[in-house]
Amino acid sequence: MTIRQSETPEPGSWDVADISRRRFLQGSVLVGFSAFLAACAGSTTPTSSEPPASIFIPTAPPVSLAPSVPPTPLPAPTGPLKFANWPAYIDLVGSAGDNGVYAKGSSPTIEQFKKKYNVDVDYVEAIEDNKTFYAKIQAQLQAGTPTGWDLIVITDWLAAKVISKGWAEPIIPEDVPNAVANLVDSLKNRPWDATNAYHYPWQSGMTGIGYNKKSLAAAGIAIPTSLAQLWAIKADKVSFLTESRDTFGLGLLKLGKQADPATTTTDDLQAVHDDIKPLVDAGLIFADNSYLNNFASKKTWAAMVWSGDLASSGGADDIFQVPDEGVMIWTDNMVIPKGAANKYTAELMINFVYDPVVAAQIEDYVYYVCPVKGADVEIKKIDAAAATNPLIFPTPDIQAKYHNFQFLSDELETSLDELYLDLTGG
């Protein structure tokens, strides 16, 4: 979907253009996937901040591999590739594109990969939040048995945890030359996997405010440009996120506290809990990507949301707002879980989506911040407006509002879990 600034814009907000990007994609598909292959890319815009050095960050175990020499001949791709990702996180066309829900055959990227390597892909929107997905695979990871997935997409803190425990397969650099060459500089040298031996970023994004302007207007409610204003909306028409780091991170900012694991205390988390509890008592709900359905049904008027979701899968009146107080910044990462049956095919997929042409194709649908160098060049060939869209290429004033609340001490993690559980009831 093409994004434009509102005709009467609120600072930091964007709405959906009358001419939908999905309609453009549908028209393009009539002339074949070659139209997509003619354009794709990623930005060198910094997309995330490093956690402070004083915070304990799980780090990758030493990589003990045979000398890095490609096998001769190269392995043959095997499949089907079992690929677990989040909803609204890959390019879609047709009715799937309109609905924002993947269906077999609906993603040009997946279909191109299948054709190129003559291998099937079982792509599943299996991840709604990190902790729920982790709970589903943790026992297998701990037991050293296959999870059933060949490639998973998980956020920084969970990727670091999985990698540090030795639960990820090492990625052979020679199998992913595009990724080695095209990863943006701002996402290199992550303290938990500095050499990208076990991960490559999928997308980066922001957590802020989403709202439906018609619903709020009909109720006579002012557009929420701040977290304080979000808190003031009728609680039973609002949702916060099942990702507790996002909910409590924004909650800290709302209280005027820094969402910084180096300075946050358990008392700070308690203060956020106490600030949210009256909203829960008044009907506030917690949602994962299901908030998209809630917006569509008008069950939700405003929410904490992830930046690309409303652009790719929301309605024309759904808006993403950068709160006055700031946004959470995060990166979701491709990891190959230990024991993956189709490891080489997973590496081929990582390499494939780091082709700038393919990367821009994905970006023009998902509207998150792409980690692949060259996006700003290639995306112009399919969507000139997207090349300057601040959801994809955040401006310096937005970057100045970034806060990273990913890596918590054990004490903070335990406190967060207990307080969040008390709010959600389990």
C-alpha positions as CSV (number, residue, x, y, z in Angstrom):
1,M,0.0,0.0,0.0
2,T,1.4,3.4,-0.9
3,I,1.7,5.7,2.1
4,R,1.4,9.5,2.0
5,Q,1.3,12.2,4.6
6,S,-2.2,13.1,5.7
7,E,-3.8,16.1,4.0
8,T,-4.2,17.5,7.5
9,P,-1.3,15.7,9.1
10,E,-0.7,15.3,12.7
11,P,3.0,15.4,13.5
12,G,4.6,12.0,13.1
13,S,1.5,10.3,11.6
14,W,0.9,8.7,8.2
15,D,-2.3,7.4,6.6
16,V,-3.1,5.1,3.6
17,A,-3.5,6.6,0.2
18,D,-6.8,6.2,-1.7
19,I,-4.9,4.3,-4.4
20,S,-3.9,1.2,-2.6
21,R,-0.5,-0.3,-3.1
22,R,-2.2,-3.7,-3.2
23,R,-4.0,-2.6,-6.4
24,F,-0.7,-1.8,-7.9
25,L,0.7,-5.1,-7.0
26,Q,-2.4,-6.9,-8.4
27,G,-1.9,-5.0,-11.7
28,S,1.7,-5.9,-11.8
29,V,1.1,-9.6,-11.3
30,L,-0.9,-9.7,-14.6
31,V,2.3,-9.2,-16.5
32,G,4.1,-11.8,-14.5
33,F,6.6,-11.9,-11.7
34,S,9.3,-10.3,-13.9
35,A,7.8,-6.9,-13.0
36,F,8.6,-7.6,-9.4
37,L,12.1,-8.9,-10.1
38,A,12.9,-5.6,-11.8
39,A,12.8,-3.8,-8.5
40,C,13.7,-4.3,-4.7
41,A,16.0,-2.9,-1.9
42,G,17.0,-1.9,1.6
43,S,18.2,1.2,3.3
44,T,21.5,2.1,5.1
45,T,19.5,4.2,7.5
46,P,20.3,3.3,11.1
47,T,17.4,1.3,12.4
48,S,18.3,0.3,15.9
49,S,20.4,1.3,18.8
50,E,22.9,-0.9,20.6
51,P,21.9,-1.9,24.1
52,P,24.1,-0.3,26.8
53,A,27.3,-2.2,27.6
54,S,26.3,-2.4,31.3
55,I,23.4,-4.8,30.5
56,F,24.0,-8.5,30.3
57,I,23.5,-9.6,26.8
58,P,23.6,-13.3,25.9
59,T,26.4,-13.9,23.4
60,A,27.0,-16.5,20.8
61,P,29.1,-19.6,21.6
62,P,32.3,-20.0,19.7
63,V,31.8,-21.2,16.1
64,S,33.7,-24.5,15.6
65,L,33.4,-25.2,11.9
66,A,35.6,-27.0,9.4
67,P,37.6,-24.6,7.2
68,S,35.1,-22.4,5.4
69,V,35.3,-24.0,1.9
70,P,32.2,-24.5,-0.1
71,P,31.5,-28.2,-0.7
72,T,32.0,-29.5,-4.2
73,P,29.5,-30.0,-5.6
74,L,27.2,-27.8,-3.6
75,P,24.4,-29.7,-1.7
76,A,21.1,-30.0,-3.5
77,P,18.2,-28.0,-2.0
78,T,15.9,-30.2,0.0
79,G,12.4,-29.5,1.2
80,P,9.8,-28.5,1.9
81,L,11.4,-25.6,3.7
82,K,9.5,-25.1,6.9
83,F,9.5,-21.3,7.4
84,A,7.9,-19.7,10.5
85,N,7.2,-16.0,10.3
86,W,4.9,-13.3,11.7
87,P,1.6,-12.2,10.0
88,A,1.8,-9.4,7.4
89,Y,5.5,-9.9,7.1
90,I,6.1,-10.9,3.4
91,D,4.9,-9.6,0.1
92,L,1.4,-10.8,-1.0
93,V,-0.8,-10.4,-4.0
94,G,-4.5,-11.0,-4.9
95,S,-7.0,-11.6,-2.2
96,A,-4.3,-12.6,0.2
97,G,-2.7,-9.2,-0.3
98,D,-6.1,-7.5,0.3
99,N,-6.7,-9.5,3.4
100,G,-3.1,-9.4,4.7
101,V,-3.1,-13.1,5.3
102,Y,-0.7,-15.5,3.5
103,A,-2.2,-18.2,1.3
104,K,-0.2,-20.8,-0.7
105,G,0.9,-19.2,-4.0
106,S,0.2,-15.6,-2.8
107,S,3.8,-14.4,-2.2
108,P,5.8,-13.5,-5.3
109,T,9.0,-13.9,-3.3
110,I,8.1,-17.5,-2.1
111,E,7.0,-18.5,-5.6
112,Q,10.2,-17.1,-7.2
113,F,12.3,-19.0,-4.7
114,K,10.4,-22.2,-5.3
115,K,10.9,-21.8,-9.1
116,K,14.6,-20.9,-8.8
117,Y,15.5,-23.9,-6.6
118,N,12.8,-26.4,-7.6
119,V,11.9,-26.9,-3.9
120,D,8.7,-26.4,-2.0
121,V,8.3,-23.9,0.8
122,D,5.9,-24.4,3.7
123,Y,5.6,-20.8,4.8
124,V,3.4,-20.4,7.9
125,E,2.4,-17.2,9.8
126,A,3.1,-19.2,13.0
127,I,4.5,-16.4,15.2
128,E,2.1,-14.0,17.0
129,D,4.5,-13.0,19.8
130,N,7.9,-14.2,20.9
131,K,7.2,-15.8,24.2
132,T,4.2,-17.8,22.9
133,F,6.2,-19.1,20.0
134,Y,9.3,-19.8,22.2
135,A,7.1,-21.9,24.6
136,K,6.1,-24.1,21.6
137,I,9.7,-25.0,20.7
138,Q,11.6,-24.6,23.9
139,A,11.2,-28.3,25.0
140,Q,12.6,-29.5,21.7
141,L,15.5,-27.0,21.7
142,Q,16.4,-28.0,25.3
143,A,16.2,-31.7,24.4
144,G,18.3,-31.3,21.3
145,T,15.5,-32.6,19.0
146,P,14.3,-30.8,15.8
147,T,11.6,-28.2,16.3
148,G,10.0,-29.0,13.0
149,W,11.1,-25.6,11.6
150,D,14.0,-24.9,9.3
151,L,13.9,-21.1,9.5
152,I,12.3,-18.9,12.2
153,V,12.0,-15.1,12.6
154,I,12.4,-13.9,16.2
155,T,13.2,-10.6,17.9
156,D,16.6,-9.5,19.2
157,W,16.3,-10.7,22.8
158,L,15.0,-14.1,21.9
159,A,17.4,-14.6,19.0
160,A,20.2,-13.8,21.4
161,K,18.9,-16.3,24.0
162,V,18.5,-19.1,21.4
163,I,21.9,-18.5,19.9
164,S,23.7,-18.2,23.3
165,K,22.4,-21.6,24.4
166,G,23.7,-23.3,21.3
167,W,20.3,-23.9,19.9
168,A,21.0,-22.4,16.4
169,E,22.7,-23.8,13.4
170,P,25.8,-21.9,12.2
171,I,25.3,-20.2,8.9
172,I,28.0,-20.9,6.3
173,P,29.1,-17.5,4.9
174,E,29.8,-19.0,1.4
175,D,26.1,-20.1,1.3
176,V,24.9,-16.5,1.9
177,P,27.1,-14.2,-0.2
178,N,24.3,-11.7,-0.7
179,A,23.7,-11.4,3.1
180,V,27.4,-11.0,3.8
181,A,27.7,-8.3,1.1
182,N,24.4,-6.4,1.6
183,L,23.6,-6.3,5.4
184,V,23.4,-2.6,6.3
185,D,26.2,-1.4,8.5
186,S,23.9,-0.3,11.3
187,L,22.9,-3.9,12.0
188,K,26.4,-5.4,11.9
189,N,28.5,-6.3,15.0
190,R,25.6,-7.0,17.3
191,P,27.1,-7.9,20.7
192,W,25.2,-11.2,20.9
193,D,26.4,-12.4,17.4
194,A,29.0,-10.0,16.2
195,T,30.0,-11.9,13.0
196,N,26.5,-13.0,12.0
197,A,27.5,-16.6,12.5
198,Y,24.0,-17.6,13.5
199,H,21.5,-14.9,12.4
200,Y,20.6,-12.3,9.7
201,P,18.0,-9.6,10.2
202,W,14.6,-9.9,8.5
203,Q,13.2,-6.5,9.2
204,S,13.4,-3.7,11.8
205,G,10.5,-1.8,13.1
206,M,9.0,0.6,15.6
207,T,6.3,0.2,18.3
208,G,4.0,3.2,18.7
209,I,0.4,4.2,18.5
210,G,-2.1,3.0,15.9
211,Y,-5.6,4.4,15.6
212,N,-8.7,4.5,13.3
213,K,-9.4,8.1,12.6
214,K,-13.1,7.6,11.7
215,S,-13.8,5.7,14.9
216,L,-12.2,8.4,17.0
217,A,-13.9,11.2,15.1
218,A,-17.3,9.5,15.5
219,A,-16.7,9.3,19.2
220,G,-15.5,12.9,19.5
221,I,-12.1,11.8,20.6
222,A,-9.0,13.7,19.7
223,I,-6.2,12.1,17.7
224,P,-3.7,10.6,20.2
225,T,-0.3,12.0,19.4
226,S,1.1,11.1,22.9
227,L,1.0,8.0,25.0
228,A,-0.8,10.0,27.7
229,Q,-3.6,10.6,25.2
230,L,-3.7,6.9,24.3
231,W,-4.2,6.1,28.0
232,A,-7.1,8.6,28.1
233,I,-9.2,6.8,25.3
234,K,-12.1,4.6,26.4
235,A,-10.3,1.6,27.8
236,D,-12.5,-1.1,26.3
237,K,-11.7,0.3,22.8
238,V,-8.0,0.1,23.3
239,S,-5.4,-2.7,23.2
240,F,-1.8,-3.0,24.4
241,L,0.6,-5.6,23.1
242,T,1.2,-9.2,24.2
243,E,4.9,-8.4,23.8
244,S,5.6,-7.3,27.3
245,R,8.8,-5.4,26.4
246,D,6.9,-3.2,24.1
247,T,4.0,-2.6,26.4
248,F,6.1,-1.8,29.5
249,G,8.7,0.1,27.4
250,L,6.0,2.5,26.1
251,G,4.6,2.5,29.6
252,L,7.9,3.7,31.0
253,L,8.0,6.5,28.4
254,K,4.4,7.5,29.3
255,L,5.5,8.0,32.9
256,G,8.4,10.2,31.9
257,K,10.9,7.4,32.6
258,Q,13.7,6.2,30.3
259,A,13.0,2.9,28.6
260,D,16.6,1.9,29.3
261,P,17.4,-1.5,30.8
262,A,20.6,0.0,32.3
263,T,18.6,2.4,34.5
264,T,15.2,0.8,34.9
265,T,14.4,-0.7,38.3
266,T,11.8,-3.1,39.5
267,D,10.0,-0.2,41.1
268,D,9.8,1.5,37.7
269,L,8.1,-1.6,36.3
270,Q,5.8,-1.7,39.3
271,A,4.8,1.9,38.5
272,V,4.0,1.0,34.9
273,H,1.9,-2.0,36.2
274,D,0.0,0.3,38.5
275,D,-0.6,2.8,35.8
276,I,-2.0,0.2,33.4
277,K,-4.1,-1.8,36.0
278,P,-7.0,0.7,36.0
279,L,-7.3,0.4,32.3
280,V,-7.4,-3.4,32.5
281,D,-10.2,-3.1,35.1
282,A,-12.0,-0.9,32.7
283,G,-11.8,-3.3,29.7
284,L,-8.4,-2.9,28.2
285,I,-7.3,-6.0,26.3
286,F,-3.9,-7.3,25.2
287,A,-3.4,-8.4,21.6
288,D,-0.8,-9.8,19.3
289,N,-1.1,-9.3,15.5
290,S,-4.9,-9.9,16.1
291,Y,-5.2,-6.2,16.7
292,L,-5.5,-5.9,12.9
293,N,-8.7,-7.9,13.0
294,N,-9.9,-5.8,16.0
295,F,-9.3,-2.6,14.0
296,A,-11.2,-4.0,11.0
297,S,-14.2,-5.0,13.2
298,K,-14.1,-1.6,15.0
299,K,-13.6,-3.5,18.3
300,T,-10.5,-1.5,18.7
301,W,-10.2,2.3,18.1
302,A,-6.6,2.8,19.2
303,A,-3.7,0.5,20.2
304,M,-0.1,-0.1,20.7
305,V,1.0,-1.4,17.3
306,W,4.0,-2.3,15.2
307,S,4.8,0.3,12.5
308,G,4.4,-1.7,9.3
309,D,1.2,-3.6,10.1
310,L,-1.3,-0.9,9.6
311,A,0.4,0.2,6.4
312,S,0.4,-3.3,4.9
313,S,-2.7,-4.8,6.4
314,G,-4.8,-2.0,7.9
315,G,-7.7,-0.1,6.4
316,A,-7.6,3.3,4.7
317,D,-8.4,5.1,8.0
318,D,-5.9,3.3,10.2
319,I,-2.9,5.5,11.1
320,F,0.5,4.8,12.7
321,Q,1.6,7.6,15.0
322,V,5.1,8.2,16.5
323,P,4.3,9.1,20.1
324,D,5.6,12.4,21.4
325,E,7.4,10.5,24.1
326,G,9.2,8.1,21.7
327,V,9.0,4.7,20.1
328,M,10.4,1.2,20.8
329,I,12.9,0.0,18.2
330,W,13.6,-3.6,17.5
331,T,14.8,-6.1,14.8
332,D,13.4,-9.5,13.9
333,N,16.0,-12.0,12.8
334,M,16.2,-15.1,10.7
335,V,17.6,-18.0,12.7
336,I,18.0,-21.7,11.7
337,P,17.1,-23.8,14.8
338,K,19.3,-26.7,15.8
339,G,18.5,-29.9,14.0
340,A,16.8,-28.2,11.0
341,A,16.1,-30.9,8.4
342,N,16.7,-28.5,5.5
343,K,19.5,-26.2,6.7
344,Y,21.1,-25.6,3.3
345,T,17.7,-24.6,1.9
346,A,17.2,-22.2,4.8
347,E,20.6,-20.6,4.0
348,L,19.5,-20.3,0.3
349,M,16.4,-18.4,1.5
350,I,18.4,-16.1,3.7
351,N,20.7,-15.4,0.7
352,F,17.7,-15.0,-1.7
353,V,15.9,-12.3,0.4
354,Y,19.2,-10.4,0.7
355,D,19.2,-9.8,-3.1
356,P,18.3,-6.1,-3.2
357,V,15.7,-6.7,-5.9
358,V,13.9,-9.3,-3.8
359,A,14.3,-7.3,-0.7
360,A,12.6,-4.2,-2.2
361,Q,9.8,-6.4,-3.4
362,I,9.2,-7.5,0.1
363,E,9.6,-4.0,1.5
364,D,7.0,-2.5,-0.8
365,Y,4.4,-4.7,0.9
366,V,5.5,-4.9,4.5
367,Y,6.5,-1.3,5.0
368,Y,9.1,-2.1,7.7
369,V,12.7,-1.0,7.7
370,C,14.7,-3.2,5.4
371,P,18.2,-4.5,6.4
372,V,19.4,-4.9,2.8
373,K,21.7,-2.3,1.2
374,G,20.2,-0.9,-2.0
375,A,16.5,-0.8,-1.1
376,D,16.3,2.9,-1.6
377,V,17.5,2.6,-5.1
378,E,15.6,-0.5,-6.2
379,I,12.3,0.4,-4.6
380,K,12.0,3.6,-6.6
381,K,11.4,1.4,-9.7
382,I,8.2,0.0,-8.3
383,D,7.0,2.7,-5.9
384,A,8.5,6.1,-5.9
385,A,6.6,7.2,-2.9
386,A,7.8,4.3,-0.8
387,A,11.4,5.5,-1.3
388,T,10.8,8.5,0.9
389,N,8.3,6.9,3.3
390,P,9.4,7.4,6.9
391,L,8.0,4.0,7.9
392,I,10.6,2.4,5.6
393,F,13.3,5.1,5.8
394,P,12.9,6.8,9.2
395,T,13.9,10.4,9.3
396,P,16.5,11.8,11.8
397,D,13.8,13.3,14.0
398,I,12.1,9.8,14.3
399,Q,15.5,8.1,14.9
400,A,16.1,10.5,17.7
401,K,13.0,9.0,19.5
402,Y,14.3,5.4,19.4
403,H,14.4,3.4,22.6
404,N,15.7,-0.1,22.9
405,F,14.1,-2.2,25.8
406,Q,15.3,-5.6,24.6
407,F,18.0,-6.9,26.9
408,L,16.9,-7.2,30.6
409,S,18.7,-8.5,33.6
410,D,17.4,-11.7,35.1
411,E,15.9,-9.6,38.0
412,L,14.1,-7.3,35.6
413,E,12.9,-10.2,33.4
414,T,11.4,-12.0,36.4
415,S,9.7,-8.8,37.6
416,L,8.4,-8.0,34.2
417,D,6.9,-11.5,33.7
418,E,5.2,-11.4,37.1
419,L,3.7,-8.0,36.7
420,Y,2.6,-8.7,33.1
421,L,1.0,-11.9,34.2
422,D,-0.9,-10.1,36.9
423,L,-2.3,-7.7,34.2
424,T,-3.2,-10.3,31.7
425,G,-4.4,-13.0,34.0
426,G,-2.2,-15.6,32.2
